[in-house]
Amino acid sequence: MQGKQLVIESILAGVQAIRSDRTLAEFVKSPPAFDDTYFTHSEMLNRLAASLMDLGEEHDLGAEWLTRVVLSMITWPVDDPTTERELIERYVGAAF
């Protein structure tokens, strides 16, 4: 798997993995006890996103955007898995 399909499946798998881990799910959903820009400006998270989705270093801004997409899907979940997949495929997939 590569390209657009890799990105789509990685996002869906990442969201599901966080939701499945009780501690992570509660941590992400709880009100931030600190400045939550850590998540959106974390070089480590962005490098991880770029690596998992095979983006390369020249796509730092794209990796940050994907981190934001995953966090928003966790913070404001879509009730229907089919709709969630369609959102990712149609709008995130279009960027790739």
HELIX and SHEET records of a PDB file:
HELIX    1   1 GLY A    3  SER A   20  1                                  18    
HELIX    2   2 ARG A   22  LYS A   29  1                                   8    
HELIX    3   3 THR A   37  HIS A   41  1                                   5    
HELIX    4   4 GLU A   43  LEU A   52  1                                  10    
HELIX    5   5 GLU A   57  HIS A   59  5                                   3    
HELIX    6   6 ASP A   60  THR A   75  1                                  16    
HELIX    7   7 PRO A   81  LEU A   87  1                                   7    
HELIX    8   8 ILE A   88  VAL A   92  3                                   5    
HELIX    9   9 GLY A   93  ALA A   95  5                                   3    
END                                                                             
